[in-house]
Amino acid sequence: MELEPKQQQAIIALLTQPTITGAAASIGINPKTLHEWLKQPDFREAYAEARDQTMDQAITRLQQAISKAIDTLIAIMGSDLAKDAARVTAARTILDMAFKAYELEQIAERLTKLEQRLEGLNEQAQRGNQ
């Protein structure tokens, strides 16, 4: 179903305004109307899709900035001109990020193994039912 122009504006407003009331006011509708639209499956789906696209764009921008952020932390950590507190904070941040990345990698590996094992069990069950 195609959304009305005002509903399309409402989705943009919801993504850019901090509250539903503010979003409604920014496009000249009653907040109750916006609440009603949010109950409609087509509107909710379009809003969720727009939110997902917005988050995808934000994640892409963050990924593009990662190298520069790490370079900055490394430069601060190694700088004789930086205050000790800044150097410690940079070092701690790098260590925290490294440990989190390692943990996520381990979890991903374990999840992959569990999924493979579950798939194997499902295949065995299907063969047993035949």
DSSP file with accessible surface (Angstrom, degrees, kcal/mol):
  #  RESIDUE AA STRUCTURE BP1 BP2  ACC     N-H-->O    O-->H-N    N-H-->O    O-->H-N    TCO  KAPPA ALPHA  PHI   PSI    X-CA   Y-CA   Z-CA
    1    1 A M              0   0  165      0, 0.0     2,-0.3     0, 0.0     0, 0.0   0.000 360.0 360.0 360.0 134.9    0.0    0.0    0.0
    2    2 A E        -     0   0  154      1,-0.1     2,-0.2     0, 0.0    40,-0.0  -0.629 360.0-128.0 -81.8 133.2    1.3    3.5   -0.9
    3    3 A L        -     0   0   20     -2,-0.3    -1,-0.1     1,-0.1     5,-0.0  -0.519  24.0-107.3 -79.7 150.8    1.5    5.9    1.9
    4    4 A E     >  -     0   0  111     -2,-0.2     4,-2.2     1,-0.1     3,-0.4  -0.362  33.4-109.0 -68.3 154.6   -0.1    9.4    1.7
    5    5 A P  H  > S+     0   0   92      0, 0.0     4,-2.3     0, 0.0     5,-0.2   0.886 121.0  53.1 -54.2 -39.6    2.3   12.3    1.2
    6    6 A K  H  > S+     0   0   79      1,-0.2     4,-2.1     2,-0.2     5,-0.1   0.878 107.8  51.0 -66.2 -34.7    1.6   13.5    4.8
    7    7 A Q  H  > S+     0   0    3     -3,-0.4     4,-2.0     2,-0.2    -1,-0.2   0.889 108.6  51.3 -69.0 -37.8    2.4   10.0    6.1
    8    8 A Q  H  X S+     0   0   84     -4,-2.2     4,-1.8     1,-0.2    -2,-0.2   0.914 110.6  48.9 -63.7 -40.5    5.7   10.0    4.2
    9    9 A Q  H  X S+     0   0   89     -4,-2.3     4,-2.7     1,-0.2    -2,-0.2   0.886 107.6  56.2 -63.9 -37.3    6.5   13.4    5.8
   10   10 A A  H  X S+     0   0    0     -4,-2.1     4,-2.9     2,-0.2    -2,-0.2   0.883 103.7  52.9 -63.5 -38.4    5.6   11.9    9.2
   11   11 A I  H  X S+     0   0   14     -4,-2.0     4,-1.6     2,-0.2    -1,-0.2   0.940 110.7  46.6 -63.3 -44.3    8.1    9.1    8.8
   12   12 A I  H  X S+     0   0  109     -4,-1.8     4,-1.1     1,-0.2    -2,-0.2   0.931 112.8  50.5 -62.1 -42.6   10.8   11.7    8.0
   13   13 A A  H >X S+     0   0    4     -4,-2.7     4,-2.5     1,-0.2     3,-0.5   0.903 107.1  53.7 -63.3 -40.2    9.7   13.7   11.0
   14   14 A L  H 3< S+     0   0   16     -4,-2.9    -1,-0.2     1,-0.2    -2,-0.2   0.844 110.1  48.6 -62.6 -32.0    9.8   10.7   13.3
   15   15 A L  H 3< S+     0   0   58     -4,-1.6    -1,-0.2    -3,-0.2    -2,-0.2   0.698 120.9  34.6 -79.7 -19.4   13.3   10.1   12.2
   16   16 A T  H << S+     0   0   95     -4,-1.1    -2,-0.2    -3,-0.5    -3,-0.2   0.611 104.6  72.8-112.8 -15.7   14.4   13.6   12.8
   17   17 A Q  S  < S-     0   0   74     -4,-2.5     6,-0.1    -5,-0.2     4,-0.0  -0.795  72.8-134.6-103.5 147.5   12.4   14.8   15.8
   18   18 A P  S    S+     0   0  120      0, 0.0     2,-0.3     0, 0.0    -1,-0.1   0.714  85.3  31.0 -74.7 -18.7   13.1   13.7   19.4
   19   19 A T  S  > S-     0   0   77      1,-0.1     4,-2.4     0, 0.0     5,-0.1  -0.927  75.2-120.5-136.7 161.5    9.4   13.0   20.2
   20   20 A I  H  > S+     0   0   54     -2,-0.3     4,-2.9     2,-0.2     5,-0.2   0.909 116.9  53.4 -64.6 -40.2    6.2   12.0   18.5
   21   21 A T  H  > S+     0   0   87      1,-0.2     4,-2.6     2,-0.2    -1,-0.2   0.927 110.5  46.4 -60.6 -45.1    4.6   15.3   19.6
   22   22 A G  H  > S+     0   0   20      2,-0.2     4,-2.2     1,-0.2    -1,-0.2   0.883 111.8  51.3 -64.4 -39.4    7.5   17.2   18.0
   23   23 A A  H  X S+     0   0    0     -4,-2.4     4,-0.8     2,-0.2    -2,-0.2   0.932 111.9  46.8 -63.0 -45.5    7.3   15.1   14.8
   24   24 A A  H ><>S+     0   0    0     -4,-2.9     5,-2.4     1,-0.2     3,-1.0   0.936 112.9  49.0 -61.9 -46.6    3.6   15.8   14.6
   25   25 A A  H ><5S+     0   0   73     -4,-2.6     3,-1.0     1,-0.2    -1,-0.2   0.879 103.6  60.9 -61.9 -36.8    4.0   19.5   15.2
   26   26 A S  H 3<5S+     0   0   63     -4,-2.2    -1,-0.2     1,-0.3    -2,-0.2   0.736 114.2  34.6 -66.5 -22.1    6.8   19.8   12.6
   27   27 A I  T <<5S-     0   0   23     -3,-1.0    -1,-0.3    -4,-0.8    -2,-0.2   0.290 116.4-108.9-114.6   7.7    4.4   18.6    9.8
   28   28 A G  T < 5S+     0   0   65     -3,-1.0     2,-0.3    -4,-0.5    -3,-0.2   0.853  74.0 122.3  75.2  35.6    1.3   20.2   11.1
   29   29 A I      < -     0   0   29     -5,-2.4    -1,-0.2    -6,-0.1    -2,-0.2  -0.875  67.3 -96.4-123.7 164.6   -0.8   17.3   12.3
   30   30 A N    >>  -     0   0   89     -2,-0.3     4,-1.6     1,-0.1     3,-0.9  -0.552  28.6-128.6 -75.2 136.4   -2.3   16.3   15.6
   31   31 A P  H 3> S+     0   0   41      0, 0.0     4,-2.6     0, 0.0     5,-0.2   0.844 109.7  61.7 -55.3 -31.2   -0.1   13.9   17.7
   32   32 A K  H 3> S+     0   0  157      1,-0.2     4,-2.3     2,-0.2     5,-0.2   0.889 101.1  52.5 -62.3 -37.9   -3.2   11.6   18.0
   33   33 A T  H <> S+     0   0   54     -3,-0.9     4,-2.6     2,-0.2    -1,-0.2   0.934 109.4  48.3 -62.4 -44.4   -3.2   11.2   14.2
   34   34 A L  H  X S+     0   0    0     -4,-1.6     4,-2.2     1,-0.2    -2,-0.2   0.910 109.9  51.9 -64.6 -40.4    0.4   10.2   14.3
   35   35 A H  H  X S+     0   0   87     -4,-2.6     4,-0.6     1,-0.2    -1,-0.2   0.905 110.1  49.8 -61.4 -39.7   -0.2    7.7   17.1
   36   36 A E  H >X S+     0   0  104     -4,-2.3     3,-1.0     1,-0.2     4,-0.5   0.905 109.2  51.1 -65.2 -42.8   -3.1    6.2   15.0
   37   37 A W  H >< S+     0   0   27     -4,-2.6     3,-1.5     1,-0.3     7,-0.3   0.889 103.1  59.7 -60.7 -38.7   -0.8    5.9   12.0
   38   38 A L  H 3< S+     0   0   33     -4,-2.2    -1,-0.3     1,-0.3    -2,-0.2   0.693 100.4  56.9 -65.7 -15.4    1.7    4.1   14.1
   39   39 A K  H << S+     0   0  131     -3,-1.0    -1,-0.3    -4,-0.6    -2,-0.2   0.627  86.6  95.0 -85.9 -15.0   -0.9    1.5   14.8
   40   40 A Q  S <X S-     0   0   73     -3,-1.5     4,-2.9    -4,-0.5     5,-0.3  -0.652  73.7-140.4 -81.9 127.2   -1.4    0.8   11.1
   41   41 A P  H  > S+     0   0   84      0, 0.0     4,-2.7     0, 0.0     5,-0.2   0.885 100.1  50.3 -55.0 -42.8    0.7   -2.2    9.8
   42   42 A D  H  > S+     0   0   63      2,-0.2     4,-2.3     1,-0.2     5,-0.2   0.914 114.0  44.5 -64.4 -42.3    1.7   -0.5    6.5
   43   43 A F  H  > S+     0   0    0     -6,-0.2     4,-2.8     2,-0.2     5,-0.2   0.933 114.0  49.6 -66.5 -46.2    2.8    2.7    8.2
   44   44 A R  H  X S+     0   0  118     -4,-2.9     4,-2.8    -7,-0.3    -2,-0.2   0.904 111.6  49.8 -59.0 -42.0    4.7    0.8   10.9
   45   45 A E  H  X S+     0   0  129     -4,-2.7     4,-2.4    -5,-0.3    -1,-0.2   0.928 112.0  46.7 -64.6 -43.6    6.4   -1.3    8.2
   46   46 A A  H  X S+     0   0   30     -4,-2.3     4,-2.4     2,-0.2    -2,-0.2   0.907 113.8  49.1 -64.7 -39.7    7.4    1.8    6.2
   47   47 A Y  H  X S+     0   0   42     -4,-2.8     4,-2.7     2,-0.2    -2,-0.2   0.935 111.0  49.2 -65.2 -44.2    8.7    3.5    9.3
   48   48 A A  H  X S+     0   0   30     -4,-2.8     4,-2.7     1,-0.2    -2,-0.2   0.908 111.2  50.2 -62.3 -40.9   10.7    0.4   10.4
   49   49 A E  H  X S+     0   0  106     -4,-2.4     4,-2.4     2,-0.2    -1,-0.2   0.921 111.1  48.4 -63.9 -42.2   12.2    0.2    6.9
   50   50 A A  H  X S+     0   0   18     -4,-2.4     4,-2.4     2,-0.2    -2,-0.2   0.904 111.6  50.0 -64.6 -40.8   13.2    3.9    7.0
   51   51 A R  H  X S+     0   0  112     -4,-2.7     4,-2.7     2,-0.2    -2,-0.2   0.919 110.1  50.7 -62.6 -43.9   14.7    3.4   10.5
   52   52 A D  H  X S+     0   0   96     -4,-2.7     4,-2.7     1,-0.2    -2,-0.2   0.919 110.6  48.7 -60.5 -43.4   16.7    0.4    9.3
   53   53 A Q  H  X S+     0   0  102     -4,-2.4     4,-2.3     2,-0.2    -1,-0.2   0.911 111.2  50.4 -63.6 -39.8   18.0    2.4    6.3
   54   54 A T  H  X S+     0   0   61     -4,-2.4     4,-2.3     1,-0.2    -2,-0.2   0.921 112.2  46.8 -63.6 -44.0   18.9    5.3    8.6
   55   55 A M  H  X S+     0   0  109     -4,-2.7     4,-2.9     2,-0.2     5,-0.2   0.900 109.4  54.1 -66.5 -39.5   20.8    2.9   10.9
   56   56 A D  H  X S+     0   0  100     -4,-2.7     4,-2.4     1,-0.2    -1,-0.2   0.918 109.9  47.8 -59.1 -42.6   22.5    1.2    8.0
   57   57 A Q  H  X S+     0   0  128     -4,-2.3     4,-2.3     2,-0.2    -1,-0.2   0.912 112.3  49.1 -65.2 -41.0   23.8    4.6    6.8
   58   58 A A  H  X S+     0   0   42     -4,-2.3     4,-2.4     2,-0.2    -2,-0.2   0.920 111.0  49.7 -65.1 -41.5   25.0    5.5   10.3
   59   59 A I  H  X S+     0   0   72     -4,-2.9     4,-2.9     2,-0.2     5,-0.2   0.915 109.1  52.3 -64.4 -40.4   26.8    2.2   10.7
   60   60 A T  H  X S+     0   0   63     -4,-2.4     4,-2.2    -5,-0.2    -1,-0.2   0.933 109.8  48.8 -61.0 -43.8   28.5    2.7    7.3
   61   61 A R  H  X S+     0   0  188     -4,-2.3     4,-1.2     1,-0.2    -1,-0.2   0.900 111.7  49.5 -63.2 -41.0   29.7    6.1    8.4
   62   62 A L  H  X S+     0   0  120     -4,-2.4     4,-0.9     1,-0.2     3,-0.4   0.921 109.4  51.5 -63.6 -42.9   31.0    4.7   11.7
   63   63 A Q  H >X S+     0   0  122     -4,-2.9     3,-0.6     1,-0.2     4,-0.5   0.884 107.8  52.8 -62.0 -36.5   32.8    1.9    9.8
   64   64 A Q  H 3< S+     0   0  145     -4,-2.2     4,-0.4     1,-0.2    -1,-0.2   0.791 111.1  47.5 -68.5 -25.8   34.4    4.5    7.6
   65   65 A A  H 3X S+     0   0   50     -4,-1.2     4,-2.5    -3,-0.4    -1,-0.2   0.558  87.2  89.6 -91.9  -7.9   35.6    6.4   10.6
   66   66 A I  H <X S+     0   0   87     -4,-0.9     4,-2.8    -3,-0.6     5,-0.2   0.921  85.8  49.1 -58.2 -49.6   37.0    3.4   12.5
   67   67 A S  H  X S+     0   0   83     -4,-0.5     4,-2.8     1,-0.2    -1,-0.2   0.922 113.2  47.2 -59.0 -43.9   40.5    3.6   11.1
   68   68 A K  H  > S+     0   0  157     -4,-0.4     4,-2.5     2,-0.2    -1,-0.2   0.902 112.0  50.9 -65.0 -40.2   40.9    7.3   11.8
   69   69 A A  H  X S+     0   0   52     -4,-2.5     4,-2.5     2,-0.2    -2,-0.2   0.929 112.4  45.9 -63.2 -43.5   39.5    6.8   15.3
   70   70 A I  H  X S+     0   0   58     -4,-2.8     4,-2.8     2,-0.2     5,-0.2   0.926 111.8  51.5 -65.9 -43.4   42.0    4.0   16.0
   71   71 A D  H  X S+     0   0  104     -4,-2.8     4,-2.6    -5,-0.2    -1,-0.2   0.905 110.1  50.7 -57.9 -41.3   44.9    6.1   14.5
   72   72 A T  H  X S+     0   0   69     -4,-2.5     4,-2.6     2,-0.2     5,-0.2   0.935 111.0  47.3 -63.0 -46.7   43.9    9.0   16.8
   73   73 A L  H  X S+     0   0   33     -4,-2.5     4,-2.8     1,-0.2    -2,-0.2   0.923 113.0  48.8 -61.3 -42.7   43.9    6.8   19.9
   74   74 A I  H  X S+     0   0   85     -4,-2.8     4,-2.2     2,-0.2    -1,-0.2   0.914 111.1  50.5 -64.6 -40.7   47.2    5.3   19.0
   75   75 A A  H  X S+     0   0   64     -4,-2.6     4,-0.8    -5,-0.2    -2,-0.2   0.923 113.1  45.3 -64.2 -43.6   48.7    8.7   18.3
   76   76 A I  H >< S+     0   0   61     -4,-2.6     3,-0.9     1,-0.2     6,-0.2   0.934 111.8  52.4 -64.4 -44.0   47.5   10.0   21.7
   77   77 A M  H 3< S+     0   0   71     -4,-2.8    -1,-0.2     1,-0.3    -2,-0.2   0.882 116.6  39.2 -60.4 -36.8   48.7    6.9   23.5
   78   78 A G  H 3< S+     0   0   56     -4,-2.2     2,-0.4    -5,-0.2    -1,-0.3   0.478  91.0 110.9 -94.0  -0.9   52.1    7.3   22.0
   79   79 A S    <<  -     0   0   34     -3,-0.9     3,-0.3    -4,-0.8     8,-0.1  -0.584  51.3-161.1 -82.5 129.7   52.4   11.0   22.2
   80   80 A D  S    S+     0   0  145     -2,-0.4    -1,-0.2     1,-0.2     4,-0.1   0.676  94.8  59.0 -75.4 -16.5   54.9   12.5   24.7
   81   81 A L  S    S+     0   0  168      2,-0.1    -1,-0.2    -3,-0.0     2,-0.1   0.708  87.2  91.1 -84.4 -22.4   52.9   15.8   24.4
   82   82 A A  S    S-     0   0   24     -3,-0.3     2,-0.0    -6,-0.2    -6,-0.0  -0.440  87.0-104.7 -74.8 148.4   49.7   14.2   25.6
   83   83 A K     >  -     0   0  172     -2,-0.1     4,-2.3     1,-0.1     3,-0.3  -0.352  29.5-113.0 -67.9 153.7   48.8   14.3   29.3
   84   84 A D  H  > S+     0   0  118      1,-0.2     4,-2.8     2,-0.2     5,-0.2   0.888 117.0  55.1 -55.8 -41.3   49.2   11.0   31.2
   85   85 A A  H  > S+     0   0   70      1,-0.2     4,-2.6     2,-0.2    -1,-0.2   0.903 108.8  47.8 -61.1 -40.4   45.4   10.8   31.8
   86   86 A A  H  > S+     0   0   42     -3,-0.3     4,-2.5     2,-0.2    -1,-0.2   0.905 112.3  49.2 -67.5 -39.8   44.8   11.1   28.0
   87   87 A R  H  X S+     0   0   82     -4,-2.3     4,-2.5     2,-0.2    -2,-0.2   0.912 112.7  47.2 -66.0 -41.6   47.4    8.5   27.2
   88   88 A V  H  X S+     0   0   74     -4,-2.8     4,-3.1     2,-0.2     5,-0.2   0.924 112.1  50.2 -65.6 -44.0   45.9    6.1   29.8
   89   89 A T  H  X S+     0   0   78     -4,-2.6     4,-2.6    -5,-0.2    -2,-0.2   0.920 111.9  47.8 -60.6 -43.7   42.4    6.7   28.5
   90   90 A A  H  X S+     0   0    3     -4,-2.5     4,-2.5     2,-0.2    -2,-0.2   0.935 113.5  47.3 -63.1 -44.4   43.5    6.0   25.0
   91   91 A A  H  X S+     0   0   29     -4,-2.5     4,-2.6     1,-0.2    -2,-0.2   0.926 112.9  48.9 -62.9 -44.5   45.4    2.8   26.0
   92   92 A R  H  X S+     0   0  144     -4,-3.1     4,-3.0     1,-0.2    -1,-0.2   0.911 110.7  50.9 -62.4 -41.7   42.4    1.6   28.0
   93   93 A T  H  X S+     0   0   48     -4,-2.6     4,-2.7    -5,-0.2     5,-0.2   0.928 110.6  48.7 -62.3 -44.6   40.0    2.3   25.1
   94   94 A I  H  X S+     0   0   41     -4,-2.5     4,-2.5     2,-0.2    -2,-0.2   0.937 113.5  46.8 -61.6 -45.3   42.2    0.4   22.7
   95   95 A L  H  X S+     0   0   98     -4,-2.6     4,-2.8     2,-0.2     5,-0.2   0.932 112.2  50.0 -62.8 -44.7   42.4   -2.6   25.1
   96   96 A D  H  X S+     0   0   77     -4,-3.0     4,-2.5     1,-0.2    -1,-0.2   0.923 112.3  47.4 -58.8 -45.5   38.7   -2.5   25.8
   97   97 A M  H  X S+     0   0   81     -4,-2.7     4,-2.6    -5,-0.2    -1,-0.2   0.910 111.9  50.4 -64.3 -39.8   37.9   -2.5   22.1
   98   98 A A  H  X S+     0   0   56     -4,-2.5     4,-2.4    -5,-0.2    -2,-0.2   0.929 112.0  46.8 -64.9 -43.6   40.4   -5.3   21.4
   99   99 A F  H  X S+     0   0  129     -4,-2.8     4,-2.8     2,-0.2    -2,-0.2   0.919 113.3  48.7 -65.2 -42.1   38.9   -7.5   24.2
  100  100 A K  H  X S+     0   0  129     -4,-2.5     4,-2.7    -5,-0.2     5,-0.2   0.911 111.1  50.1 -64.0 -42.4   35.3   -6.8   23.0
  101  101 A A  H  X S+     0   0   56     -4,-2.6     4,-2.3    -5,-0.2    -1,-0.2   0.922 111.9  48.4 -62.0 -41.6   36.3   -7.6   19.4
  102  102 A Y  H  X S+     0   0  135     -4,-2.4     4,-2.5     2,-0.2    -2,-0.2   0.931 111.6  49.4 -63.5 -45.3   37.9  -10.9   20.6
  103  103 A E  H  X S+     0   0  114     -4,-2.8     4,-2.7     1,-0.2    -2,-0.2   0.924 111.5  48.9 -60.5 -44.2   34.8  -11.8   22.6
  104  104 A L  H  X S+     0   0  118     -4,-2.7     4,-2.7     2,-0.2    -1,-0.2   0.899 110.3  51.3 -63.3 -39.4   32.6  -11.1   19.7
  105  105 A E  H  X S+     0   0  114     -4,-2.3     4,-2.3    -5,-0.2    -1,-0.2   0.925 111.2  47.7 -62.5 -43.3   34.8  -13.2   17.5
  106  106 A Q  H  X S+     0   0   63     -4,-2.5     4,-2.5     2,-0.2    -2,-0.2   0.916 112.3  49.0 -64.0 -43.7   34.6  -16.1   19.9
  107  107 A I  H  X S+     0   0  101     -4,-2.7     4,-2.8     1,-0.2    -2,-0.2   0.916 110.4  51.3 -62.7 -42.5   30.9  -15.8   20.3
  108  108 A A  H  X S+     0   0   51     -4,-2.7     4,-2.5     2,-0.2    -1,-0.2   0.912 110.6  48.7 -62.3 -41.4   30.4  -15.8   16.5
  109  109 A E  H  X S+     0   0   86     -4,-2.3     4,-2.3     2,-0.2    -2,-0.2   0.927 112.9  47.2 -64.1 -44.4   32.6  -18.9   16.2
  110  110 A R  H  X S+     0   0  172     -4,-2.5     4,-2.5     1,-0.2    -2,-0.2   0.908 111.8  50.8 -64.0 -40.3   30.6  -20.7   18.9
  111  111 A L  H  X S+     0   0   91     -4,-2.8     4,-2.8     2,-0.2    -2,-0.2   0.918 108.9  51.2 -64.0 -42.4   27.3  -19.6   17.3
  112  112 A T  H  X S+     0   0   64     -4,-2.5     4,-2.5     1,-0.2    -1,-0.2   0.930 111.0  48.3 -60.7 -44.2   28.4  -20.9   13.9
  113  113 A K  H  X S+     0   0  139     -4,-2.3     4,-2.5     1,-0.2    -2,-0.2   0.910 112.2  49.0 -63.2 -41.4   29.4  -24.3   15.5
  114  114 A L  H  X S+     0   0  103     -4,-2.5     4,-2.9     2,-0.2    -2,-0.2   0.913 110.9  49.9 -64.5 -41.5   26.0  -24.5   17.3
  115  115 A E  H  X S+     0   0  110     -4,-2.8     4,-2.5     2,-0.2    -2,-0.2   0.914 111.7  48.4 -63.2 -41.2   24.1  -23.7   14.1
  116  116 A Q  H  X S+     0   0  123     -4,-2.5     4,-2.3     2,-0.2    -2,-0.2   0.914 112.7  48.3 -64.9 -40.2   26.1  -26.3   12.2
  117  117 A R  H  X S+     0   0  177     -4,-2.5     4,-2.5     2,-0.2    -2,-0.2   0.923 112.0  48.8 -66.4 -42.6   25.4  -28.9   15.0
  118  118 A L  H  X S+     0   0  100     -4,-2.9     4,-2.6     2,-0.2    -2,-0.2   0.907 110.3  51.7 -63.1 -41.5   21.7  -28.0   15.0
  119  119 A E  H  X S+     0   0  119     -4,-2.5     4,-2.3     1,-0.2    -1,-0.2   0.919 109.9  49.5 -61.4 -42.4   21.5  -28.3   11.3
  120  120 A G  H  X S+     0   0   26     -4,-2.3     4,-2.3     1,-0.2    -2,-0.2   0.910 110.9  49.2 -63.2 -41.5   23.1  -31.7   11.5
  121  121 A L  H  X S+     0   0   85     -4,-2.5     4,-2.5     2,-0.2    -2,-0.2   0.899 110.3  51.1 -64.8 -39.7   20.6  -32.8   14.2
  122  122 A N  H  X S+     0   0   86     -4,-2.6     4,-2.3     2,-0.2    -2,-0.2   0.902 109.8  49.6 -63.6 -41.3   17.7  -31.6   12.1
  123  123 A E  H  X S+     0   0   85     -4,-2.3     4,-2.3     2,-0.2    -2,-0.2   0.913 111.1  49.7 -63.9 -41.6   19.0  -33.5    9.1
  124  124 A Q  H  X S+     0   0  118     -4,-2.3     4,-2.3     1,-0.2    -2,-0.2   0.923 110.9  49.6 -62.5 -42.1   19.3  -36.7   11.2
  125  125 A A  H  X S+     0   0   52     -4,-2.5     4,-1.5     1,-0.2    -2,-0.2   0.897 110.4  50.0 -64.2 -40.7   15.8  -36.2   12.6
  126  126 A Q  H  < S+     0   0  126     -4,-2.3     4,-0.5     2,-0.2    -1,-0.2   0.903 111.2  48.6 -65.7 -39.7   14.4  -35.8    9.0
  127  127 A R  H >< S+     0   0  148     -4,-2.3     3,-0.8     1,-0.2    -2,-0.2   0.881 110.2  52.6 -66.0 -36.0   16.2  -38.9    7.9
  128  128 A G  H 3< S+     0   0   63     -4,-2.3    -1,-0.2     1,-0.2    -2,-0.2   0.785 106.9  52.8 -70.1 -26.2   14.8  -40.8   10.9
  129  129 A N  T 3<        0   0  143     -4,-1.5    -1,-0.2    -5,-0.2    -2,-0.2   0.528 360.0 360.0 -85.2  -8.1   11.3  -39.7   10.1
  130  130 A Q    <         0   0  188     -3,-0.8    -3,-0.0    -4,-0.5    -4,-0.0  -0.389 360.0 360.0 -86.8 360.0   11.5  -41.0    6.5
